[in-house]
Amino acid sequence: MLRPRSLQHHYKEESRRLILKSTLDDVLNYQNEDVVARFAEDHGFPEADSQEIFHEMKRWLWLCAKRKAVVESGEGEFFAVPLFNEARAIDMMWHTFLLYTEDYARFCDHYFGFFLHHQPRSRAERKAWQEKIVADPATTRAERRQSLQQVYGYLYDELGPEILQKWCEEFPRRFQFGSPAK
């Protein structure tokens, strides 16, 4: 069976069951001052804000790893968990962490037991989405709304309303970046 693109990752198996190695608290205790400093320098944010974004990025990575483990073990149904535009600060921090490839690979192996790939939409996927918007805007909006409800519901259930509000309302107000790639 061919897995959806977002689940085509390398991972360690244990009796066909993917096991997440660490708790959220374990992951949140990880520190990497080089990543935080580089992000602050590259984006002009104070170090304290960059540290907060790094903290939330670790939370995001843990959530993605947990979802992957649940799906791969057959305990849950697949659905995409995209990093939505509102959480651009978290995505930009992930990009910075990925620049430190050895640190990122060790982090993933130590805390998750597998490498968590960054899987942006391909050019063809972005083009198809844009064509779909033009061809049938009402249906496309409804599909997007349904997808966001599913993802927001998952975030709410796993991390609570405070984190959902922080990522979707507070972070976009506090942290401005250039336009996201389309």
C-alpha positions in Angstrom: 0.0 0.0 0.0 1.3 3.4 -0.9 1.3 5.8 2.0 0.2 9.4 1.5 3.1 11.6 0.7 3.2 13.3 4.1 3.6 9.9 5.8 6.5 8.6 3.6 9.1 8.9 6.3 12.0 6.8 7.6 11.3 5.3 11.0 12.2 2.5 13.3 9.6 -0.2 13.7 8.9 -2.4 16.6 6.5 -5.2 15.7 5.0 -3.0 13.0 4.1 -0.5 15.6 5.8 2.9 15.7 6.4 4.0 19.2 6.9 7.7 20.2 9.9 7.7 22.5 9.3 10.9 24.5 6.6 12.8 26.3 5.8 16.4 25.4 7.5 17.6 28.6 10.7 15.8 27.5 10.6 17.4 24.1 9.9 20.9 25.6 13.0 20.6 27.8 15.3 20.4 24.8 17.4 23.5 24.2 19.4 24.7 21.3 20.8 28.3 21.7 22.4 28.3 18.3 19.0 27.8 16.6 17.3 30.4 18.7 20.1 33.0 18.2 20.2 32.4 14.4 16.4 32.9 14.2 16.6 36.1 16.3 19.4 37.4 14.0 17.8 36.4 10.7 14.3 37.7 11.6 15.1 40.6 13.9 13.2 39.3 16.9 14.3 39.7 20.5 16.0 36.5 21.9 13.1 36.0 24.4 10.5 36.0 21.6 12.7 33.6 19.5 13.0 31.3 22.5 9.2 31.3 22.9 8.8 30.5 19.2 11.4 27.7 19.5 9.4 26.3 22.5 6.2 26.3 20.4 7.9 24.7 17.4 9.0 21.8 19.6 5.4 21.4 20.7 4.4 21.4 17.0 7.0 18.8 16.1 5.9 16.6 19.0 2.3 16.8 17.9 3.3 15.8 14.3 5.4 12.9 15.6 2.6 11.8 17.9 0.1 11.9 15.0 2.5 10.0 12.7 3.0 7.3 15.4 -0.8 6.9 15.9 -1.5 6.6 12.2 1.5 4.3 11.4 0.5 2.0 14.3 -3.0 1.7 12.8 -4.6 3.3 15.9 -5.9 6.3 14.0 -7.2 7.4 10.7 -4.9 9.5 8.4 -5.6 13.2 8.0 -3.2 15.9 7.0 -2.0 18.2 9.9 -0.7 21.1 7.9 1.2 24.0 9.5 -1.4 26.7 8.6 -0.5 30.3 7.7 -1.5 31.6 11.1 1.4 29.6 12.6 4.0 31.0 10.2 6.4 31.8 13.1 6.5 28.1 14.0 7.2 27.2 10.4 10.0 29.7 10.1 11.6 28.4 13.2 11.4 24.9 11.9 13.2 26.1 8.7 15.9 27.6 11.0 16.2 24.3 13.0 16.5 22.4 9.7 19.6 24.4 8.8 21.3 22.7 11.7 20.8 19.3 10.1 22.9 17.2 12.5 21.2 18.8 15.6 17.8 18.3 14.0 18.5 14.7 13.1 19.8 13.9 16.6 16.8 15.7 18.1 14.3 13.6 16.0 16.1 10.3 16.7 16.4 11.0 20.4 12.9 12.2 21.1 10.8 10.5 18.4 12.8 7.5 17.2 12.4 8.6 13.6 13.2 11.6 11.4 10.3 14.0 11.0 10.4 15.4 7.5 9.2 18.9 6.6 6.7 18.2 3.7 5.6 21.4 2.0 3.1 21.1 -0.8 4.7 20.4 -4.2 4.5 22.9 -7.0 2.0 20.6 -8.7 -0.1 20.4 -5.6 -0.1 24.2 -5.2 -1.0 24.7 -8.8 -3.9 22.2 -8.6 -5.2 23.9 -5.5 -5.1 27.3 -7.2 -6.9 25.9 -10.3 -9.5 24.3 -8.0 -10.1 27.7 -6.3 -10.7 29.3 -9.7 -12.9 26.5 -11.0 -15.1 26.1 -7.9 -14.5 28.6 -5.2 -17.5 27.7 -3.0 -16.6 24.0 -2.8 -12.9 24.8 -2.3 -13.8 27.1 0.6 -16.0 24.5 2.1 -13.2 21.9 1.9 -10.7 24.3 3.4 -13.1 25.1 6.2 -13.7 21.4 6.9 -9.9 20.7 6.9 -9.3 23.6 9.3 -12.1 22.4 11.6 -10.5 18.9 11.7 -7.0 20.3 12.4 -8.1 22.9 14.9 -10.2 20.2 16.6 -7.2 18.0 16.8 -5.0 20.8 18.2 -7.7 21.7 20.7 -8.1 18.1 21.9 -4.3 17.4 22.1 -2.9 20.7 23.3 -5.9 22.7 24.7 -7.6 25.9 23.8 -4.8 28.1 25.1 -2.3 26.8 22.6 -4.7 26.9 19.7 -5.5 30.5 20.5 -1.8 31.3 20.9 -0.8 29.8 17.6 -3.8 31.1 15.6 -4.5 34.5 17.1 -1.6 35.7 19.3 1.4 34.7 17.2 0.1 36.2 13.9 -0.4 39.6 15.7 3.0 39.5 17.4 5.2 38.0 14.7 5.1 39.4 11.2 7.0 37.9 8.3 6.9 38.4 4.5 4.2 36.8 2.5 4.1 33.0 2.7 5.1 31.1 -0.4 2.1 30.2 -2.4 
